[in-house]
Amino acid sequence: MYAFSRQPLSRSRLHPPRPVSLTAATPGFPLIWYICIHMTTHYDIIIVGGGPIGIACALEANKAGLSYLVLEKGCLVNSLYNYPANMTFFSTSERIEIGGVPFVSNYVKPNRSEALEYYRRVAVSNQLNIHLQEAAADIRRSGETFTVTTANTFYHAANVIMATGFYDIPVLLEIPGEHLPKVTHYYKEPHFYAMQKVVVVGASNSAVDAALETWRKGAEVTMVIRGEGIGPRVKYWVKPDIENRIKEGSIKAFTHSTLSAVRPHEVDIITPEGIVTIPNDYVIALTGYQPNFDFLRKVGIILSDDERLQPFYDPATMETNIPGLYLAGVVCGGMNTHVWFIENSRVHAGMILRNILNRRELPVPVPAS
C-alpha cells in the first residue's frame, strides 16, 4: 500500500547547507556518511552556461522559487564578450530582452557593449547564483539525481539545463599551415590589421564585418568565398556595402573558391581557374563554430547520424533522451547554428521550467507507515 504526498520545493539557494559539526553526528551513524550527505550542495536545477539563455533560465528558476546554480566556464555571457568589439546585433533590443527586463539601446540595433552591460545588470540586480570561471567537466545521472563535476568540486541536482552555445569550438579548415600564429578563427577589432595583407575566409556576417572593418583601417583585403557570393543572411544594411566594395575592386573576392594552404608569407587559393598564390600577412578564417559534441556524447545525449549532429530533445519541453536533462539555446541546432538565436530561443527557459514544475506537482508514492 502506498500513500501519496507532494514533494516540497527545495530552498537550498536561500538556506545553504550549514558547516558540519563533528560532534553533531548521530551516535552509531558513520561519520564519513554524515559528512558526505551534509557537505554536498543539492539544487533543484544546475544550469551549465552563463550566456543570455542560461541567465534567462536562472531568472525563471528564481521566479518559481527553485534552488539553482549557473556554472559558466568563462566570464559572464562569455560568448558575447568574445564577439567582435564593434559588432551590432541583427535583432532590435526588445527582441533579445530576457526575464521581462527592458533593454534600452541608444540605437535601432544594440551593439556588443550595450548587450554586455544589459546582461550584467540583469544578473547583478537579480542577485543570480552564478559561479564564473568554473567549467562543468562531467554530468552523470544516478537514480533521480545528477552529479555535476567541475575542477573545484561537485554538485547534485534534480535537473540540469545545458545552455552551452556553440562559439567556443571553430570549424577548422583542415589545411596545411592552419596552425600558424598568423591564422585566427576569431576576429576582435580591426586596428591590428592596419597596412597588412589580410585574407578573410567566409561570407557570413562575421566575415563581412571583418573584411569591411579591416579594409577601412587600411588593410589590403582578399575574401575567399566557397559559394557564389555574400551569404543571404548577412545583415541587410551591411550587404550592399560589401557587395559594392567588391564590385569596385576595393576588396578582392574569389568566389567558388577555397583556401588550400597557408605559409608564413603567402597562401594558396583553389579557384575555378586553378590555384592562385598571393602574398599574405594574416588569415582570418571565419568558417563557423560548433557545439561541444564530445561533451554532449559524454553526457549521453543522442546525436543524429547525419552531418547536422542534431541533439535529441522534445521540442515541447526541451528535455533530452535523459530524463531531467534539458537543452536550451543555440546548442539545440547542432551544426545548424543559424537556426537558433537569442530572440527565438529565450522562450526555452519558460518551456523548461513549466515542465519541471508540472512534474513536481505529480503525486509521488511513499511507503505507508
C-alpha positions in Angstrom: 0.0 0.0 0.0 1.2 3.5 -0.8 0.1 6.9 0.4 0.7 9.9 -1.8 2.3 13.2 -0.9 3.6 16.3 -2.8 7.3 17.0 -2.7 8.1 20.4 -1.2 10.2 22.8 -3.3 13.9 22.8 -2.2 15.1 26.1 -0.8 18.8 25.4 -0.7 19.6 28.6 -2.5 18.1 30.6 0.3 19.2 28.3 3.0 22.6 26.9 2.1 24.0 23.8 3.9 25.4 24.5 7.4 29.0 23.6 8.1 29.3 20.1 9.6 30.0 19.8 13.3 31.9 16.7 14.1 30.0 16.4 17.4 26.7 16.6 15.6 26.9 13.2 14.0 24.2 10.8 15.2 25.6 8.1 17.5 26.1 4.9 15.6 25.9 6.7 12.2 29.3 6.5 10.3 30.9 9.9 10.4 32.1 9.7 6.8 28.5 9.2 5.5 27.3 12.1 7.6 30.0 14.4 6.1 29.2 13.2 2.6 25.5 13.9 3.0 25.7 17.3 4.6 28.7 18.7 2.8 27.2 18.1 -0.6 25.2 21.0 -2.1 22.0 20.0 -3.8 20.0 22.2 -6.2 16.7 21.8 -7.9 18.4 22.9 -11.2 22.0 23.3 -12.3 22.4 25.4 -15.4 25.5 24.9 -17.5 26.3 28.1 -19.4 26.1 31.7 -18.3 25.1 33.3 -21.6 21.8 35.1 -22.2 19.8 31.9 -22.3 21.4 30.5 -19.2 20.6 33.7 -17.4 17.0 33.5 -18.7 16.8 30.0 -17.2 18.1 31.3 -13.9 15.5 34.1 -13.9 12.7 31.6 -14.4 14.0 29.3 -11.7 14.3 32.2 -9.3 10.8 33.3 -10.1 9.5 29.8 -9.5 11.2 29.6 -6.1 13.5 26.8 -7.1 17.1 26.5 -6.0 19.6 26.7 -8.8 23.2 27.3 -9.7 24.7 28.6 -13.0 28.1 27.3 -14.0 30.0 29.4 -16.5 33.4 28.4 -17.7 34.4 31.9 -18.6 33.2 35.4 -17.8 29.5 36.4 -17.7 28.0 36.0 -21.2 31.4 34.7 -22.3 30.5 34.3 -26.0 29.2 37.8 -26.3 32.3 39.1 -24.7 34.4 37.4 -27.4 32.3 38.8 -30.2 33.9 41.5 -32.4 34.3 44.7 -30.5 32.2 46.7 -33.0 29.5 44.1 -33.5 25.9 45.3 -34.0 23.1 42.8 -33.4 20.7 41.9 -36.2 17.8 42.0 -33.7 16.4 45.1 -32.1 16.9 45.4 -28.3 13.4 44.3 -27.3 13.8 41.0 -29.1 16.8 40.0 -27.0 15.4 41.0 -23.7 15.1 38.3 -21.0 13.1 37.9 -17.9 10.8 40.8 -18.9 13.6 43.2 -18.1 13.6 46.1 -20.6 16.7 46.5 -22.8 17.1 50.2 -23.7 19.5 50.9 -26.5 20.8 54.2 -27.9 20.4 52.8 -31.4 17.9 50.9 -33.5 20.1 47.8 -33.3 22.0 47.4 -30.0 25.8 46.8 -30.1 28.1 44.4 -28.2 29.0 46.8 -25.4 25.3 47.6 -24.7 24.5 43.9 -24.6 27.3 43.2 -22.1 26.1 46.0 -19.8 22.4 44.8 -20.1 23.0 41.2 -19.2 25.4 42.2 -16.4 22.8 44.4 -14.9 20.2 41.7 -15.2 22.4 39.2 -13.4 23.5 41.6 -10.7 20.2 43.2 -10.0 18.5 39.8 -9.6 21.4 38.5 -7.5 21.6 35.4 -9.6 23.6 32.5 -8.2 26.3 32.2 -10.8 29.8 30.6 -10.5 32.1 32.2 -13.1 35.3 30.6 -14.3 34.0 27.2 -13.3 33.5 24.8 -16.1 31.4 21.7 -15.9 33.7 18.7 -16.7 31.1 15.9 -16.4 27.4 15.3 -15.8 26.2 11.9 -14.6 22.7 10.7 -13.6 22.2 8.2 -10.8 18.7 7.4 -9.9 16.8 10.7 -9.7 19.9 12.8 -9.1 22.5 14.4 -11.4 26.1 14.9 -10.2 27.9 17.8 -12.0 31.6 17.7 -11.6 33.9 20.7 -12.0 37.6 21.3 -11.4 36.8 22.7 -8.0 34.2 20.3 -6.6 30.9 18.5 -7.5 27.2 19.4 -7.1 24.0 17.5 -7.1 20.8 18.5 -8.8 17.4 17.1 -9.6 17.6 18.7 -13.1 20.2 20.0 -15.4 19.9 22.5 -18.2 22.6 22.7 -20.8 22.8 26.2 -22.4 26.4 25.9 -23.6 26.1 27.6 -27.0 28.5 26.9 -29.9 31.0 29.7 -30.1 34.0 28.0 -28.3 34.9 25.5 -31.0 35.7 26.7 -34.5 35.1 24.7 -37.6 38.6 24.1 -38.9 39.7 24.3 -42.5 41.9 21.2 -42.0 44.6 22.6 -44.4 48.4 22.8 -44.2 49.5 25.9 -42.2 46.3 26.4 -40.3 48.2 26.1 -37.1 50.5 29.1 -37.9 50.2 32.1 -35.5 49.1 34.3 -38.4 45.8 32.3 -38.6 42.9 33.0 -36.3 39.3 31.8 -36.2 38.1 34.8 -34.2 38.0 38.4 -35.1 38.1 41.1 -32.4 38.9 44.5 -33.8 40.5 46.0 -37.0 43.4 48.2 -35.9 45.8 45.2 -35.5 45.5 44.5 -39.3 46.2 48.1 -40.5 48.6 48.2 -43.5 48.7 44.3 -43.7 47.7 41.9 -46.4 44.7 40.1 -44.9 42.7 37.1 -46.2 39.2 36.7 -44.8 37.7 33.2 -45.3 33.9 33.1 -45.4 30.9 35.2 -46.4 28.8 35.3 -43.3 28.1 38.3 -41.0 31.3 37.9 -39.1 33.4 37.6 -42.3 31.8 40.6 -43.9 32.3 42.7 -40.8 36.0 41.7 -40.6 36.5 42.4 -44.3 34.9 45.8 -44.2 36.4 47.0 -40.9 40.0 45.9 -41.7 39.8 47.4 -45.2 38.6 50.7 -43.7 41.7 50.6 -41.4 44.0 50.3 -44.4 44.4 46.6 -44.8 44.6 45.0 -48.2 41.7 42.6 -48.0 41.0 39.4 -50.0 37.9 37.3 -49.4 37.8 33.6 -50.1 34.2 32.6 -50.6 33.1 28.9 -51.1 29.8 29.9 -52.7 28.8 32.3 -55.4 28.8 35.4 -53.3 28.0 37.1 -50.0 25.7 35.0 -47.8 21.9 35.6 -47.9 21.7 36.0 -44.1 24.2 38.9 -43.9 22.7 42.0 -42.2 20.6 43.9 -44.8 22.2 47.2 -44.0 25.8 45.7 -44.5 25.2 43.5 -47.5 25.1 46.4 -50.1 28.3 47.9 -48.6 30.4 44.8 -49.0 29.0 44.0 -52.5 29.8 47.5 -53.7 33.3 47.3 -52.3 33.9 44.0 -54.1 32.3 45.4 -57.3 34.6 48.4 -57.4 37.6 46.3 -56.6 38.5 47.8 -53.2 38.1 44.3 -51.7 39.2 41.4 -53.8 36.9 38.3 -53.7 37.5 34.8 -55.0 34.1 33.1 -55.3 33.5 29.3 -55.7 36.9 29.1 -54.1 38.7 27.6 -51.0 41.9 28.3 -49.1 44.1 25.3 -49.6 47.4 26.1 -47.9 48.9 28.8 -45.6 52.6 29.6 -45.4 54.4 32.3 -43.4 54.2 34.9 -46.2 51.7 33.6 -48.7 48.6 31.5 -49.2 47.2 29.2 -51.9 43.6 29.5 -53.1 41.8 27.0 -55.2 39.7 28.9 -57.7 37.7 27.8 -60.8 40.6 28.8 -62.9 43.2 26.9 -60.8 45.4 27.5 -57.8 46.2 31.2 -57.1 49.1 32.1 -54.8 49.0 35.6 -53.2 51.2 37.4 -50.6 49.7 37.3 -47.2 50.4 38.5 -43.6 47.3 37.3 -41.8 44.3 34.9 -42.3 41.0 35.5 -40.5 39.2 32.2 -41.1 35.6 32.8 -40.1 34.2 29.4 -41.2 31.7 28.9 -38.4 31.6 27.3 -35.0 30.1 24.2 -33.5 28.8 22.9 -30.1 30.9 20.7 -28.0 29.7 17.4 -29.5 32.2 15.4 -27.5 30.8 16.7 -24.2 27.2 16.0 -25.4 28.1 12.5 -26.2 30.0 12.1 -23.0 26.9 13.1 -21.1 24.8 10.6 -23.0 22.8 12.8 -25.3 21.9 11.2 -28.6 23.0 12.9 -31.8 21.6 12.4 -35.3 23.5 10.2 -37.7 23.9 12.9 -40.3 26.1 15.9 -40.8 23.8 18.0 -38.7 24.6 16.1 -35.5 21.3 17.2 -34.1 21.0 16.6 -30.4 17.8 14.8 -29.4 15.2 16.8 -27.4 11.5 17.1 -27.1 10.5 20.3 -28.8 7.6 20.8 -26.5 9.6 20.5 -23.3 13.3 20.8 -24.4 14.0 17.5 -22.5 16.7 15.3 -24.0 16.7 11.5 -24.1 18.0 11.6 -20.5 15.1 12.4 -18.1 15.6 15.7 -16.3 18.4 16.9 -18.6 17.3 19.8 -20.9 18.8 21.8 -23.8 18.3 25.5 -24.2 19.5 28.0 -26.8 21.7 27.6 -29.8 23.2 24.3 -28.7 19.8 22.7 -29.8 20.7 23.2 -33.5 23.7 21.0 -33.7 25.7 22.1 -36.8 22.7 24.1 -38.0 24.0 27.1 -35.9 21.9 29.6 -37.8 18.5 28.1 -36.6 18.6 29.4 -33.0 19.3 32.9 -31.8 18.7 34.8 -28.5 15.5 36.2 -29.8 13.8 32.8 -30.7 15.4 30.6 -28.0 14.8 32.8 -25.0 11.4 31.0 -24.7 13.2 27.8 -23.9 13.6 28.9 -20.3 9.9 29.2 -19.7 9.2 25.9 -21.5 11.7 24.0 -19.4 10.6 25.5 -16.1 7.0 24.7 -16.8 7.9 21.1 -17.5 9.9 20.8 -14.3 7.2 22.4 -12.2 4.5 20.2 -13.8 6.4 17.1 -12.9 6.8 18.3 -9.3 3.1 18.6 -9.0 2.6 14.8 -9.8 1.9 12.7 -6.7 4.9 10.7 -5.5 4.3 7.2 -4.0 5.8 6.8 -0.5 5.5 3.7 1.7 2.7 3.8 4.1 3.7 3.8 7.8 
